[in-house]
Amino acid sequence: METSQPQPAAATVPSATTTEAPVFVQTADAVQELDRWEQVGEEEARMVYEMTLRNELSGGTPVVRQFEAEWRRLTGLKFALTTVNGTSALYSALFGLGVGPGDEVICPDYTWICTVSPAPLLGAAPVFAESDPRTMMIDPDDIARRITPRTKAIIVVHLWGWVCDMDRIVAVARKAGVPVIEDCSHSHGATYRGKPVGSIGDVGCWSLQGTKPVSAGEGGVLATDDVDVFERACLVGQVNRIKGVDLVTTRYRDLQPLGTGMKFRAHPLGIGIASVQLAKLPELNRRRGAYVERIEAGLADVAALEPIPTSPGSQRGGFYGFPVRFRSERVGGASTADYIKACAGRGLKVGASVYPALHTLPYFAKGFDLFTGGRGPLVDGWRGYKPGDFPATRKLLTELLFLPVLSDPVDGAAEKILGILADASAAVSKL
Ligand SMILES: Cc1ncc(COP(=O)(O)O)c(C=O)c1O
């Protein structure tokens, strides 16, 4: 039994064309044998076929607009905008909030780099915050410590389908008068105190990249109630789409229809695929949620592992990954590497986190002359980071283990996985 995690997995496959160069494919990877879920199928293919025959291939087409309307309905927000990917949704959100040179943007040290990669490109310095070692999310107290008069935005990330403690985050942010962007790329359909994630802070951003719970292949969405954020997001990425279509006030009338001339418009075919996927999301979340809860309950019999709690009042969704905590002290000091090996030997692929702590990347640790000639936020005055700067995140990364995410488990799949996890736990404790 070979299983794999449906989390950022890059598959390099031999090219079938004339060139020998490897190609890069990154779509969701079903866990063979144990999972019946097919990420894309006939319905998505039919949608693409029909849209192509209608020549619905560029711009804010009917399918795109319908998808955005549906996103507004699901989030309860007034505005939604599709983009070419999640990174450009985040870029648009930061631009929407007026983030620019000299500003600082706080974000978790533990997240995918694209959460914050747009900030330096807008001239703003990223400021990393510690993780709460219990919940793995950004630590609200550490956000408070890192706020300065230059802080222009706080980005929080609902990692792997779990949900941040939004009451504490919003309290810290409101006290400082700083807006909050929620990066919901892992947690489509999750809620906090009954509200969809993405609708609690000031702007929500979602990736619709190939392995995400709702996939466009490549795509993204931004949603907000703030008309100015929305209109600025239109200005920065929706060239030629905004005239009489998107802008709702007259504030930027003189800039219509080209805005800033930048283009982050989503491909309509991708959004067509995502609209089919969106209809499946409640079922996907129900199935994944039941499987995750079944495994978590069974971990009571696996000494090495324990579940990770989500914030009070939250309902997980998306389940882009399935992290659990490895308790080395309960199994005689064995390491996660020992445990991964023991599981692999029994045919189960579990893995460590694929995300490095951002402060350890040379780009941020040493800085980078982004705009050449000593210009940009990561050079002059950039203090950089040292390996020991984020002890909680560092500890977290030694403890996180990722189990397979099954969306439609075959009968007995959870029991089989739990059996292997328990066997491996017993085996490593005897090392
Ligand atoms: C947390 C997070 N934020 C942002 C992104 C960027 O999204 P995209 O790859 O669609 O640009 C990703 C993608 O994996 C992500 O996981």
The ligand as an SDF file (V2000), in Angstrom:
LIG
                    3D

 16 16  0  0  0  0  0  0  0  0999 V2000
   -1.1170   29.5320    2.2790 C   0  0  0  0  0  0  0  0  0  0  0  0
   -0.9690   29.8550    0.8230 C   0  0  0  0  0  0  0  0  0  0  0  0
   -1.0320   31.1450    0.4340 N   0  0  0  0  0  0  0  0  0  0  0  0
   -0.9140   31.4970   -0.8530 C   0  0  0  0  0  0  0  0  0  0  0  0
   -0.7080   30.5570   -1.8290 C   0  0  0  0  0  0  0  0  0  0  0  0
   -0.5050   31.0040   -3.2360 C   0  0  0  0  0  0  0  0  0  0  0  0
   -1.4770   30.5400   -4.0910 O   0  0  0  0  0  0  0  0  0  0  0  0
   -1.1650   30.2830   -5.6450 P   0  0  0  0  0  0  0  0  0  0  0  0
   -0.2530   29.1190   -5.7270 O   0  0  0  0  0  0  0  0  0  0  0  0
   -2.5130   30.0110   -6.2200 O   0  0  0  0  0  0  0  0  0  0  0  0
   -0.5660   31.5280   -6.1710 O   0  0  0  0  0  0  0  0  0  0  0  0
   -0.6510   29.2010   -1.4900 C   0  0  0  0  0  0  0  0  0  0  0  0
   -0.4570   28.1630   -2.5080 C   0  0  0  0  0  0  0  0  0  0  0  0
   -0.1650   27.0300   -2.2170 O   0  0  0  0  0  0  0  0  0  0  0  0
   -0.7700   28.8380   -0.1260 C   0  0  0  0  0  0  0  0  0  0  0  0
   -0.6920   27.5640    0.2680 O   0  0  0  0  0  0  0  0  0  0  0  0
  1  2  1  0
  2  3  1  0
  2 15  2  0
  3  4  2  0
  4  5  1  0
  5  6  1  0
  5 12  2  0
  6  7  1  0
  7  8  1  0
  8  9  2  0
  8 10  1  0
  8 11  1  0
 12 13  1  0
 12 15  1  0
 13 14  2  0
 15 16  1  0
M  END
$$$$
